[in-house]
């Protein structure tokens, strides 16, 4: 491995299983402003992230266990201060706000999954 470089590269996709596809889709579109890039309802909908990556929101199969209630696992999207404030405001109105730190706003999606936006400065790629 070359020093300073990740062996796996950039994000390709995230796949979230949803108990109610339409509810989850509305959440990610309204709260994070994500656009649909592929619609395969009723099975799944792909939402555009940065750098060509996608968030796949997929219908959970019958008998498949839901996301763990109250789990603190987190997916945080990079955001600027203005976007972080906007997401916080939307989360408060929707009743899905789950706390915040100086840099990150936390929410719970319709399945109870912990997601957020963060302004925390990461090292820039060289």
N, CA, C and O atoms as a GROMACS GRO file, in nm:
protein
  504
    1UNK      N    1   0.084  -0.118   0.000
    1UNK     CA    2   0.000   0.000   0.000
    1UNK      C    3   0.088   0.124   0.000
    1UNK      O    4   0.188   0.130   0.072
    2UNK      N    5   0.052   0.222  -0.082
    2UNK     CA    6   0.126   0.347  -0.086
    2UNK      C    7   0.090   0.430   0.037
    2UNK      O    8  -0.027   0.438   0.076
    3UNK      N    9   0.191   0.490   0.098
    3UNK     CA   10   0.167   0.568   0.219
    3UNK      C   11   0.070   0.683   0.191
    3UNK      O   12   0.081   0.753   0.090
    4UNK      N   13  -0.026   0.701   0.283
    4UNK     CA   14  -0.121   0.810   0.270
    4UNK      C   15  -0.240   0.781   0.180
    4UNK      O   16  -0.328   0.866   0.165
    5UNK      N   17  -0.246   0.663   0.120
    5UNK     CA   18  -0.357   0.630   0.029
    5UNK      C   19  -0.434   0.512   0.084
    5UNK      O   20  -0.376   0.416   0.136
    6UNK      N   21  -0.564   0.520   0.073
    6UNK     CA   22  -0.650   0.411   0.118
    6UNK      C   23  -0.644   0.296   0.018
    6UNK      O   24  -0.640   0.320  -0.103
    7UNK      N   25  -0.642   0.172   0.066
    7UNK     CA   26  -0.637   0.059  -0.027
    7UNK      C   27  -0.770   0.034  -0.098
    7UNK      O   28  -0.775  -0.042  -0.195
    8UNK      N   29  -0.879   0.096  -0.052
    8UNK     CA   30  -1.008   0.068  -0.114
    8UNK      C   31  -1.066   0.186  -0.192
    8UNK      O   32  -1.161   0.166  -0.267
    9UNK      N   33  -1.014   0.304  -0.178
    9UNK     CA   34  -1.062   0.416  -0.257
    9UNK      C   35  -1.185   0.484  -0.201
    9UNK      O   36  -1.210   0.481  -0.080
   10UNK      N   37  -1.259   0.545  -0.289
   10UNK     CA   38  -1.375   0.625  -0.251
   10UNK      C   39  -1.501   0.541  -0.236
   10UNK      O   40  -1.507   0.425  -0.277
   11UNK      N   41  -1.602   0.604  -0.175
   11UNK     CA   42  -1.731   0.539  -0.156
   11UNK      C   43  -1.795   0.506  -0.292
   11UNK      O   44  -1.799   0.591  -0.381
   12UNK      N   45  -1.845   0.385  -0.306
   12UNK     CA   46  -1.917   0.341  -0.425
   12UNK      C   47  -2.067   0.355  -0.403
   12UNK      O   48  -2.135   0.424  -0.478
   13UNK      N   49  -2.118   0.287  -0.298
   13UNK     CA   50  -2.260   0.300  -0.263
   13UNK      C   51  -2.284   0.261  -0.119
   13UNK      O   52  -2.206   0.189  -0.057
   14UNK      N   53  -2.394   0.310  -0.068
   14UNK     CA   54  -2.449   0.266   0.060
   14UNK      C   55  -2.581   0.199   0.027
   14UNK      O   56  -2.650   0.242  -0.065
   15UNK      N   57  -2.617   0.095   0.100
   15UNK     CA   58  -2.746   0.029   0.080
   15UNK      C   59  -2.817   0.021   0.214
   15UNK      O   60  -2.770  -0.047   0.306
   16UNK      N   61  -2.929   0.089   0.225
   16UNK     CA   62  -3.010   0.088   0.346
   16UNK      C   63  -3.138   0.013   0.320
   16UNK      O   64  -3.210   0.043   0.225
   17UNK      N   65  -3.166  -0.085   0.402
   17UNK     CA   66  -3.290  -0.162   0.393
   17UNK      C   67  -3.400  -0.085   0.465
   17UNK      O   68  -3.377  -0.034   0.575
   18UNK      N   69  -3.516  -0.076   0.405
   18UNK     CA   70  -3.624   0.006   0.459
   18UNK      C   71  -3.751  -0.074   0.481
   18UNK      O   72  -3.792  -0.152   0.394
   19UNK      N   73  -3.813  -0.057   0.596
   19UNK     CA   74  -3.941  -0.121   0.624
   19UNK      C   75  -4.052  -0.062   0.540
   19UNK      O   76  -4.145  -0.133   0.502
   20UNK      N   77  -4.043   0.066   0.510
   20UNK     CA   78  -4.140   0.136   0.424
   20UNK      C   79  -4.060   0.219   0.325
   20UNK      O   80  -4.011   0.327   0.358
   21UNK      N   81  -4.045   0.168   0.204
   21UNK     CA   82  -3.962   0.232   0.102
   21UNK      C   83  -4.002   0.377   0.078
   21UNK      O   84  -3.916   0.464   0.072
   22UNK      N   85  -4.132   0.404   0.066
   22UNK     CA   86  -4.177   0.539   0.035
   22UNK      C   87  -4.146   0.637   0.148
   22UNK      O   88  -4.107   0.751   0.122
   23UNK      N   89  -4.162   0.594   0.271
   23UNK     CA   90  -4.133   0.680   0.386
   23UNK      C   91  -3.984   0.712   0.393
   23UNK      O   92  -3.946   0.826   0.417
   24UNK      N   93  -3.902   0.610   0.373
   24UNK     CA   94  -3.757   0.631   0.375
   24UNK      C   95  -3.712   0.719   0.260
   24UNK      O   96  -3.627   0.806   0.277
   25UNK      N   97  -3.768   0.696   0.144
   25UNK     CA   98  -3.734   0.776   0.027
   25UNK      C   99  -3.769   0.923   0.052
   25UNK      O  100  -3.688   1.011   0.022
   26UNK      N  101  -3.888   0.950   0.105
   26UNK     CA  102  -3.928   1.088   0.135
   26UNK      C  103  -3.832   1.151   0.236
   26UNK      O  104  -3.795   1.268   0.222
   27UNK      N  105  -3.791   1.074   0.336
   27UNK     CA  106  -3.698   1.124   0.438
   27UNK      C  107  -3.567   1.169   0.374
   27UNK      O  108  -3.525   1.283   0.393
   28UNK      N  109  -3.502   1.081   0.299
   28UNK     CA  110  -3.371   1.114   0.242
   28UNK      C  111  -3.378   1.225   0.138
   28UNK      O  112  -3.284   1.302   0.122
   29UNK      N  113  -3.488   1.233   0.066
   29UNK     CA  114  -3.503   1.340  -0.032
   29UNK      C  115  -3.529   1.474   0.036
   29UNK      O  116  -3.469   1.574   0.000
   30UNK      N  117  -3.618   1.476   0.135
   30UNK     CA  118  -3.654   1.601   0.202
   30UNK      C  119  -3.542   1.650   0.294
   30UNK      O  120  -3.505   1.768   0.288
   31UNK      N  121  -3.490   1.564   0.376
   31UNK     CA  122  -3.391   1.606   0.475
   31UNK      C  123  -3.256   1.636   0.411
   31UNK      O  124  -3.195   1.738   0.444
   32UNK      N  125  -3.209   1.551   0.322
   32UNK     CA  126  -3.076   1.568   0.265
   32UNK      C  127  -3.076   1.623   0.122
   32UNK      O  128  -2.969   1.652   0.067
   33UNK      N  129  -3.193   1.637   0.062
   33UNK     CA  130  -3.201   1.693  -0.073
   33UNK      C  131  -3.145   1.603  -0.181
   33UNK      O  132  -3.100   1.651  -0.285
   34UNK      N  133  -3.148   1.471  -0.159
   34UNK     CA  134  -3.091   1.378  -0.256
   34UNK      C  135  -3.186   1.354  -0.373
   34UNK      O  136  -3.307   1.342  -0.355
   35UNK      N  137  -3.129   1.348  -0.492
   35UNK     CA  138  -3.206   1.329  -0.615
   35UNK      C  139  -3.210   1.182  -0.656
   35UNK      O  140  -3.114   1.109  -0.634
   36UNK      N  141  -3.321   1.140  -0.714
   36UNK     CA  142  -3.334   1.004  -0.766
   36UNK      C  143  -3.253   0.991  -0.894
   36UNK      O  144  -3.265   1.073  -0.985
   37UNK      N  145  -3.170   0.886  -0.901
   37UNK     CA  146  -3.095   0.858  -1.023
   37UNK      C  147  -3.137   0.726  -1.086
   37UNK      O  148  -3.109   0.701  -1.204
   38UNK      N  149  -3.203   0.640  -1.009
   38UNK     CA  150  -3.254   0.514  -1.063
   38UNK      C  151  -3.373   0.471  -0.979
   38UNK      O  152  -3.364   0.460  -0.856
   39UNK      N  153  -3.484   0.446  -1.045
   39UNK     CA  154  -3.608   0.413  -0.976
   39UNK      C  155  -3.653   0.273  -1.018
   39UNK      O  156  -3.694   0.252  -1.132
   40UNK      N  157  -3.644   0.178  -0.925
   40UNK     CA  158  -3.682   0.040  -0.952
   40UNK      C  159  -3.789  -0.004  -0.852
   40UNK      O  160  -3.787  -0.117  -0.803
   41UNK      N  161  -3.881   0.087  -0.823
   41UNK     CA  162  -3.988   0.055  -0.729
   41UNK      C  163  -4.069  -0.062  -0.781
   41UNK      O  164  -4.091  -0.073  -0.902
   42UNK      N  165  -4.113  -0.147  -0.694
   42UNK     CA  166  -4.118  -0.135  -0.548
   42UNK      C  167  -3.994  -0.188  -0.477
   42UNK      O  168  -3.990  -0.188  -0.354
   43UNK      N  169  -3.893  -0.234  -0.550
   43UNK     CA  170  -3.777  -0.296  -0.488
   43UNK      C  171  -3.678  -0.196  -0.430
   43UNK      O  172  -3.636  -0.210  -0.316
   44UNK      N  173  -3.640  -0.093  -0.509
   44UNK     CA  174  -3.538   0.001  -0.460
   44UNK      C  175  -3.540   0.130  -0.540
   44UNK      O  176  -3.593   0.138  -0.651
   45UNK      N  177  -3.479   0.231  -0.480
   45UNK     CA  178  -3.457   0.360  -0.545
   45UNK      C  179  -3.316   0.402  -0.510
   45UNK      O  180  -3.274   0.393  -0.394
   46UNK      N  181  -3.242   0.449  -0.611
   46UNK     CA  182  -3.106   0.495  -0.589
   46UNK      C  183  -3.106   0.647  -0.585
   46UNK      O  184  -3.168   0.712  -0.669
   47UNK      N  185  -3.035   0.702  -0.487
   47UNK     CA  186  -3.026   0.846  -0.470
   47UNK      C  187  -2.881   0.891  -0.488
   47UNK      O  188  -2.788   0.824  -0.445
   48UNK      N  189  -2.865   1.004  -0.553
   48UNK     CA  190  -2.732   1.054  -0.589
   48UNK      C  191  -2.658   1.114  -0.470
   48UNK      O  192  -2.710   1.201  -0.400
   49UNK      N  193  -2.536   1.065  -0.448
   49UNK     CA  194  -2.443   1.123  -0.352
   49UNK      C  195  -2.334   1.193  -0.432
   49UNK      O  196  -2.348   1.208  -0.554
   50UNK      N  197  -2.227   1.236  -0.370
   50UNK     CA  198  -2.120   1.303  -0.442
   50UNK      C  199  -2.026   1.202  -0.508
   50UNK      O  200  -2.029   1.083  -0.476
   51UNK      N  201  -1.944   1.250  -0.598
   51UNK     CA  202  -1.841   1.170  -0.666
   51UNK      C  203  -1.896   1.046  -0.736
   51UNK      O  204  -1.824   0.947  -0.750
   52UNK      N  205  -2.024   1.050  -0.779
   52UNK     CA  206  -2.081   0.938  -0.851
   52UNK      C  207  -2.133   0.825  -0.763
   52UNK      O  208  -2.186   0.727  -0.815
   53UNK      N  209  -2.118   0.836  -0.633
   53UNK     CA  210  -2.169   0.733  -0.541
   53UNK      C  211  -2.320   0.745  -0.528
   53UNK      O  212  -2.378   0.849  -0.560
   54UNK      N  213  -2.384   0.638  -0.481
   54UNK     CA  214  -2.529   0.640  -0.462
   54UNK      C  215  -2.567   0.581  -0.326
   54UNK      O  216  -2.494   0.502  -0.267
   55UNK      N  217  -2.684   0.623  -0.280
   55UNK     CA  218  -2.748   0.563  -0.164
   55UNK      C  219  -2.863   0.480  -0.218
   55UNK      O  220  -2.957   0.534  -0.277
   56UNK      N  221  -2.855   0.349  -0.200
   56UNK     CA  222  -2.962   0.259  -0.244
   56UNK      C  223  -3.058   0.238  -0.128
   56UNK      O  224  -3.020   0.182  -0.026
   57UNK      N  225  -3.181   0.284  -0.143
   57UNK     CA  226  -3.283   0.261  -0.042
   57UNK      C  227  -3.363   0.143  -0.094
   57UNK      O  228  -3.432   0.153  -0.196
   58UNK      N  229  -3.355   0.031  -0.023
   58UNK     CA  230  -3.410  -0.096  -0.070
   58UNK      C  231  -3.518  -0.147   0.025
   58UNK      O  232  -3.504  -0.137   0.147
   59UNK      N  233  -3.625  -0.200  -0.031
   59UNK     CA  234  -3.733  -0.256   0.051
   59UNK      C  235  -3.682  -0.378   0.127
   59UNK      O  236  -3.622  -0.468   0.069
   60UNK      N  237  -3.708  -0.378   0.256
   60UNK     CA  238  -3.670  -0.491   0.341
   60UNK      C  239  -3.761  -0.609   0.308
   60UNK      O  240  -3.882  -0.592   0.292
   61UNK      N  241  -3.704  -0.726   0.297
   61UNK     CA  242  -3.780  -0.846   0.266
   61UNK      C  243  -3.862  -0.891   0.386
   61UNK      O  244  -3.826  -0.863   0.501
   62UNK      N  245  -3.972  -0.959   0.360
   62UNK     CA  246  -4.055  -1.013   0.467
   62UNK      C  247  -3.970  -1.106   0.553
   62UNK      O  248  -3.899  -1.192   0.500
   63UNK      N  249  -3.976  -1.088   0.683
   63UNK     CA  250  -3.899  -1.170   0.775
   63UNK      C  251  -3.757  -1.121   0.799
   63UNK      O  252  -3.689  -1.172   0.888
   64UNK      N  253  -3.712  -1.024   0.722
   64UNK     CA  254  -3.577  -0.968   0.741
   64UNK      C  255  -3.579  -0.879   0.865
   64UNK      O  256  -3.671  -0.799   0.881
   65UNK      N  257  -3.480  -0.890   0.953
   65UNK     CA  258  -3.480  -0.807   1.074
   65UNK      C  259  -3.460  -0.660   1.041
   65UNK      O  260  -3.389  -0.626   0.946
   66UNK      N  261  -3.521  -0.572   1.119
   66UNK     CA  262  -3.503  -0.428   1.099
   66UNK      C  263  -3.368  -0.381   1.151
   66UNK      O  264  -3.294  -0.458   1.213
   67UNK      N  265  -3.336  -0.256   1.126
   67UNK     CA  266  -3.216  -0.195   1.183
   67UNK      C  267  -3.226  -0.204   1.335
   67UNK      O  268  -3.336  -0.196   1.391
   68UNK      N  269  -3.114  -0.219   1.401
   68UNK     CA  270  -3.113  -0.233   1.547
   68UNK      C  271  -3.161  -0.105   1.614
   68UNK      O  272  -3.104   0.002   1.592
   69UNK      N  273  -3.264  -0.114   1.694
   69UNK     CA  274  -3.322   0.001   1.762
   69UNK      C  275  -3.219   0.064   1.856
   69UNK      O  276  -3.155  -0.004   1.936
   70UNK      N  277  -3.206   0.196   1.845
   70UNK     CA  278  -3.118   0.269   1.935
   70UNK      C  279  -2.969   0.254   1.910
   70UNK      O  280  -2.888   0.305   1.986
   71UNK      N  281  -2.932   0.182   1.802
   71UNK     CA  282  -2.789   0.163   1.773
   71UNK      C  283  -2.722   0.298   1.747
   71UNK      O  284  -2.784   0.390   1.695
   72UNK      N  285  -2.596   0.308   1.784
   72UNK     CA  286  -2.523   0.432   1.765
   72UNK      C  287  -2.433   0.431   1.642
   72UNK      O  288  -2.356   0.524   1.621
   73UNK      N  289  -2.443   0.324   1.560
   73UNK     CA  290  -2.373   0.326   1.432
   73UNK      C  291  -2.418   0.452   1.360
   73UNK      O  292  -2.531   0.498   1.380
   74UNK      N  293  -2.333   0.509   1.277
   74UNK     CA  294  -2.364   0.637   1.213
   74UNK      C  295  -2.310   0.644   1.072
   74UNK      O  296  -2.199   0.600   1.044
   75UNK      N  297  -2.390   0.700   0.983
   75UNK     CA  298  -2.343   0.745   0.853
   75UNK      C  299  -2.362   0.896   0.854
   75UNK      O  300  -2.474   0.945   0.871
   76UNK      N  301  -2.252   0.971   0.837
   76UNK     CA  302  -2.258   1.117   0.837
   76UNK      C  303  -2.215   1.168   0.701
   76UNK      O  304  -2.109   1.131   0.650
   77UNK      N  305  -2.297   1.253   0.643
   77UNK     CA  306  -2.266   1.316   0.515
   77UNK      C  307  -2.194   1.448   0.541
   77UNK      O  308  -2.226   1.519   0.636
   78UNK      N  309  -2.096   1.480   0.457
   78UNK     CA  310  -2.022   1.605   0.467
   78UNK      C  311  -2.114   1.720   0.428
   78UNK      O  312  -2.188   1.710   0.330
   79UNK      N  313  -2.108   1.829   0.503
   79UNK     CA  314  -2.193   1.945   0.475
   79UNK      C  315  -2.122   2.073   0.517
   79UNK      O  316  -2.029   2.070   0.598
   80UNK      N  317  -2.168   2.185   0.462
   80UNK     CA  318  -2.124   2.316   0.508
   80UNK      C  319  -2.213   2.361   0.622
   80UNK      O  320  -2.314   2.297   0.651
   81UNK      N  321  -2.176   2.469   0.688
   81UNK     CA  322  -2.252   2.520   0.802
   81UNK      C  323  -2.398   2.551   0.766
   81UNK      O  324  -2.488   2.516   0.841
   82UNK      N  325  -2.420   2.614   0.652
   82UNK     CA  326  -2.556   2.649   0.613
   82UNK      C  327  -2.642   2.525   0.591
   82UNK      O  328  -2.757   2.520   0.635
   83UNK      N  329  -2.586   2.425   0.526
   83UNK     CA  330  -2.660   2.300   0.502
   83UNK      C  331  -2.686   2.228   0.634
   83UNK      O  332  -2.793   2.170   0.654
   84UNK      N  333  -2.588   2.231   0.724
   84UNK     CA  334  -2.606   2.168   0.855
   84UNK      C  335  -2.722   2.234   0.930
   84UNK      O  336  -2.804   2.165   0.990
   85UNK      N  337  -2.730   2.367   0.926
   85UNK     CA  338  -2.841   2.438   0.991
   85UNK      C  339  -2.975   2.403   0.927
   85UNK      O  340  -3.075   2.388   0.996
   86UNK      N  341  -2.977   2.390   0.793
   86UNK     CA  342  -3.100   2.356   0.723
   86UNK      C  343  -3.146   2.216   0.762
   86UNK      O  344  -3.264   2.196   0.790
   87UNK      N  345  -3.055   2.120   0.764
   87UNK     CA  346  -3.089   1.983   0.801
   87UNK      C  347  -3.141   1.979   0.944
   87UNK      O  348  -3.238   1.909   0.973
   88UNK      N  349  -3.078   2.052   1.034
   88UNK     CA  350  -3.123   2.057   1.174
   88UNK      C  351  -3.266   2.108   1.182
   88UNK      O  352  -3.349   2.050   1.252
   89UNK      N  353  -3.296   2.216   1.110
   89UNK     CA  354  -3.430   2.274   1.112
   89UNK      C  355  -3.534   2.175   1.059
   89UNK      O  356  -3.641   2.160   1.118
   90UNK      N  357  -3.503   2.108   0.949
   90UNK     CA  358  -3.595   2.010   0.891
   90UNK      C  359  -3.614   1.894   0.989
   90UNK      O  360  -3.726   1.846   1.007
   91UNK      N  361  -3.506   1.849   1.051
   91UNK     CA  362  -3.514   1.738   1.147
   91UNK      C  363  -3.601   1.773   1.266
   91UNK      O  364  -3.677   1.689   1.314
   92UNK      N  365  -3.592   1.894   1.314
   92UNK     CA  366  -3.675   1.936   1.427
   92UNK      C  367  -3.823   1.936   1.388
   92UNK      O  368  -3.907   1.892   1.466
   93UNK      N  369  -3.854   1.986   1.269
   93UNK     CA  370  -3.992   1.987   1.222
   93UNK      C  371  -4.044   1.845   1.204
   93UNK      O  372  -4.158   1.816   1.241
   94UNK      N  373  -3.963   1.757   1.148
   94UNK     CA  374  -4.004   1.618   1.123
   94UNK      C  375  -4.005   1.532   1.249
   94UNK      O  376  -4.061   1.422   1.249
   95UNK      N  377  -3.943   1.580   1.356
   95UNK     CA  378  -3.938   1.502   1.480
   95UNK      C  379  -3.835   1.391   1.477
   95UNK      O  380  -3.849   1.292   1.550
   96UNK      N  381  -3.731   1.404   1.395
   96UNK     CA  382  -3.629   1.299   1.385
   96UNK      C  383  -3.492   1.345   1.435
   96UNK      O  384  -3.394   1.273   1.420
   97UNK      N  385  -3.486   1.464   1.494
   97UNK     CA  386  -3.361   1.518   1.549
   97UNK      C  387  -3.315   1.427   1.663
   97UNK      O  388  -3.395   1.388   1.748
   98UNK      N  389  -3.184   1.393   1.665
   98UNK     CA  390  -3.132   1.300   1.765
   98UNK      C  391  -3.008   1.356   1.834
   98UNK      O  392  -2.927   1.280   1.887
   99UNK      N  393  -2.993   1.489   1.834
   99UNK     CA  394  -2.881   1.551   1.904
   99UNK      C  395  -2.781   1.614   1.810
   99UNK      O  396  -2.792   1.605   1.688
  100UNK      N  397  -2.681   1.679   1.871
  100UNK     CA  398  -2.578   1.745   1.792
  100UNK      C  399  -2.454   1.771   1.874
  100UNK      O  400  -2.457   1.773   1.997
  101UNK      N  401  -2.343   1.790   1.804
  101UNK     CA  402  -2.218   1.834   1.862
  101UNK      C  403  -2.181   1.964   1.790
  101UNK      O  404  -2.260   2.016   1.711
  102UNK      N  405  -2.063   2.017   1.816
  102UNK     CA  406  -2.022   2.140   1.748
  102UNK      C  407  -2.021   2.125   1.596
  102UNK      O  408  -2.049   2.220   1.523
  103UNK      N  409  -1.990   2.005   1.548
  103UNK     CA  410  -1.973   1.984   1.404
  103UNK      C  411  -2.081   1.898   1.338
  103UNK      O  412  -2.097   1.903   1.216
  104UNK      N  413  -2.155   1.820   1.416
  104UNK     CA  414  -2.243   1.720   1.357
  104UNK      C  415  -2.385   1.728   1.413
  104UNK      O  416  -2.406   1.745   1.533
  105UNK      N  417  -2.482   1.716   1.322
  105UNK     CA  418  -2.623   1.705   1.359
  105UNK      C  419  -2.663   1.560   1.334
  105UNK      O  420  -2.637   1.505   1.227
  106UNK      N  421  -2.728   1.498   1.435
  106UNK     CA  422  -2.768   1.358   1.428
  106UNK      C  423  -2.920   1.348   1.413
  106UNK      O  424  -2.995   1.426   1.471
  107UNK      N  425  -2.963   1.250   1.333
  107UNK     CA  426  -3.105   1.226   1.310
  107UNK      C  427  -3.130   1.076   1.313
  107UNK      O  428  -3.036   0.997   1.312
  108UNK      N  429  -3.256   1.038   1.318
  108UNK     CA  430  -3.297   0.898   1.303
  108UNK      C  431  -3.387   0.891   1.181
  108UNK      O  432  -3.484   0.967   1.170
  109UNK      N  433  -3.356   0.799   1.090
  109UNK     CA  434  -3.441   0.783   0.972
  109UNK      C  435  -3.565   0.703   1.010
  109UNK      O  436  -3.575   0.659   1.125
  110UNK      N  437  -3.660   0.683   0.920
  110UNK     CA  438  -3.784   0.612   0.956
  110UNK      C  439  -3.763   0.472   1.013
  110UNK      O  440  -3.852   0.420   1.081
  111UNK      N  441  -3.649   0.409   0.985
  111UNK     CA  442  -3.620   0.277   1.039
  111UNK      C  443  -3.540   0.284   1.169
  111UNK      O  444  -3.502   0.180   1.224
  112UNK      N  445  -3.513   0.405   1.218
  112UNK     CA  446  -3.437   0.422   1.341
  112UNK      C  447  -3.287   0.426   1.321
  112UNK      O  448  -3.211   0.433   1.418
  113UNK      N  449  -3.243   0.421   1.196
  113UNK     CA  450  -3.100   0.426   1.163
  113UNK      C  451  -3.047   0.565   1.195
  113UNK      O  452  -3.114   0.664   1.167
  114UNK      N  453  -2.928   0.574   1.252
  114UNK     CA  454  -2.868   0.703   1.288
  114UNK      C  455  -2.790   0.758   1.169
  114UNK      O  456  -2.697   0.693   1.119
  115UNK      N  457  -2.827   0.875   1.125
  115UNK     CA  458  -2.762   0.942   1.012
  115UNK      C  459  -2.739   1.088   1.051
  115UNK      O  460  -2.800   1.138   1.145
  116UNK      N  461  -2.652   1.154   0.978
  116UNK     CA  462  -2.627   1.292   1.012
  116UNK      C  463  -2.552   1.367   0.905
  116UNK      O  464  -2.519   1.314   0.799
  117UNK      N  465  -2.525   1.493   0.937
  117UNK     CA  466  -2.440   1.578   0.854
  117UNK      C  467  -2.333   1.636   0.944
  117UNK      O  468  -2.358   1.668   1.060
  118UNK      N  469  -2.213   1.651   0.888
  118UNK     CA  470  -2.101   1.697   0.968
  118UNK      C  471  -2.016   1.798   0.893
  118UNK      O  472  -1.994   1.786   0.772
  119UNK      N  473  -1.970   1.898   0.966
  119UNK     CA  474  -1.879   1.999   0.912
  119UNK      C  475  -1.737   1.975   0.962
  119UNK      O  476  -1.647   2.056   0.936
  120UNK      N  477  -1.715   1.865   1.034
  120UNK     CA  478  -1.583   1.840   1.090
  120UNK      C  479  -1.478   1.838   0.980
  120UNK      O  480  -1.494   1.766   0.882
  121UNK      N  481  -1.370   1.916   0.994
  121UNK     CA  482  -1.268   1.923   0.889
  121UNK      C  483  -1.183   1.796   0.885
  121UNK      O  484  -1.118   1.761   0.983
  122UNK      N  485  -1.185   1.730   0.772
  122UNK     CA  486  -1.101   1.611   0.750
  122UNK      C  487  -0.979   1.652   0.672
  122UNK      O  488  -0.978   1.755   0.604
  123UNK      N  489  -0.874   1.570   0.682
  123UNK     CA  490  -0.755   1.597   0.601
  123UNK      C  491  -0.792   1.591   0.454
  123UNK      O  492  -0.871   1.505   0.412
  124UNK      N  493  -0.736   1.681   0.376
  124UNK     CA  494  -0.760   1.682   0.232
  124UNK      C  495  -0.674   1.576   0.165
  124UNK      O  496  -0.562   1.548   0.207
  125UNK      N  497  -0.731   1.518   0.059
  125UNK     CA  498  -0.654   1.420  -0.018
  125UNK      C  499  -0.541   1.492  -0.090
  125UNK      O  500  -0.555   1.607  -0.131
  126UNK      N  501  -0.428   1.424  -0.104
  126UNK     CA  502  -0.316   1.485  -0.175
  126UNK      C  503  -0.306   1.435  -0.316
  126UNK      O  504  -0.216   1.477  -0.390
   0.00000   0.00000   0.00000
